[in-house]
Structures are given as C-alpha cells and as structure tokens.
Amino acid sequence: MKAVVLSADEKKEIRKVLEQEFESYRLYQLLIGSEGYIDQQPYMKSFCEGIDQAVCLLPAREKHLIIERYLNIESDYITDKDMYTYRMNPSISARTYSTYRDRAMVKLAIYLNIKLKSH
C-alpha cells in the first residue's frame, strides 16, 4: 500500500478545519449541562465524544500534544512554542513538534472523516 503524501497547503487546510472543530469542542464542553442549551445537549455530547474517541486512537505523544494544545480549556493561551519548549517531556525542537502535530492532525482528519475542500 502506498503512503499518502500531503502538500503543505493540504496539511494547513486540515489544521485549520480541525482547529475550528477543537474550538467547537471547547465551547460545547462549557455548555454541556447549561440549562439554556437543553435541546442541543445530545448533539454537543455526541460531538465531544467523537473527538475524544478519535484522540484516544493517537500515540501517546501525539495525544498529549492535541489534548494540551487544542482541547484544554487554557488552549487559547498556549502557543506552539510553549508546547515544544515546556509542555512536551522531554522538550523537543520546533521541527519535531511540527512533525508530530501534522501527523496527529492527518490521523484525526481520517478518524473524523473530514473532507478537504481541495479534493
């Protein structure tokens, strides 16, 4: 079986789509249990469970990266540099971090059946 090779633009598009999904995830996590959103509760729970299940399929380092950087309630205040310098144990280079992040994002796009606009 031939490996899939994605262009930098395709990886960027995947990251952009998933970052929007992760933003929805964080919002839904805050709203689940709120009385004002009773009708949307089943959808929000299902959406979050789908993301959680996909992330659980990742290898440990990629899972840690995605949870800390994108799913954590503090995600808006964490930068990629914070991640590879302080939050990865042991710390890793920016290039290695990008490789892990891109690999995790591609896997999540596959697990979540995310379609690219360019395809």
N, C-alpha and C positions, 0 to 999 in steps of 0.2 A: 504494500500500500504506500502510495506516495504522500509525503508530508505536505501539508498546506503551508504555503508561504504567502504571507500578507504584506502588503506595502505599508509604508509608514503612514500614509493617508488612511488606509483601512483600519490600522491599529488606533489611530487618533479618533476615527469615527466611532469605533467600538467603545473607546474610553469615554467619549462624550455622551453616548447613549447610556452607558452604564452609570456614569456619574449622575445623570438625571434620574435613573432608576433608584440609585442609592439615596438621592435627596428625597424622593417619594418615600422610601423605606423609613428614613429617619423621621419624617413628618408623621407617617402612619403609626410608628412606634409611640409617638407622643399622643396621638389622637385615640388610639385603641383604649377603650374604657371611658372616653369622654361621653357625657350624656348627649351632647349636641350632634353626635355622629353615629347614632344608633343604627340607622339604615345602612350605612357604609361599613359597619364593623366586620361582617363576614368577608367582604372583598378585601379590606385592609389586612385582616388576619391571614387570609389566603395568600395575598401578595407577599407579605413579610415571611411567611413560612416557605414560599417558593424560593426566595432569595436565601434564606437560612439554609435550606436543603442543598442548594447549589454550592454555597460557600463551604459547606461541610465536606463536599467532594474534593476540595482542593488539598494539595500537600500542605503540611503544617506551616512552612514559612510563607507561602502564598496566602493561606487562610489568615494568618496573623496580620499580614500586610493589609488585606482587604478589610478585615474587621476593624483594625486600629485606624486606618486612614480614611475609610469610607462609611462604615456602619456605626461607628462610635458616635455618641451624642456630641462629643467635642470635635468631630471631624472638620467643622468649619474653621477651626483654629489650629489644625495640624497641617503642616506643609510636608511636601515630599522630602525636603531636606531634613526636617525633624525626624521623619521616619527612618531614613537610611543612616542618619548620624546618631540618633539617640534611642529610637524605639525598636530597632532591629538588634537582636542579640545573638552574636556579636554584630557590631555596626558593619555596614557594607558600603561599597562605593556607589556613587550615583548611577553609574552604568549598570552595575549588577542589580541595583534596585529597579531601574527601568526594565531590565530583562524580566525580573520576577513579576513586576506589575503587569507588563504587557502579556506575559504568559498566562497569568491569572485572569486577566480581562478576556482574553480569547477563549479560555476554557469556560468562563462564566457565560459569555455570549452564546457558546454552543449549548451549555446546560440549560440556559433560559430561552433557547430558541430565538435569539434576537437576530433579525434580518437587517442587513446593511442596505442603505438606500442606493448605494453604488452598484448593487448586484441585482 
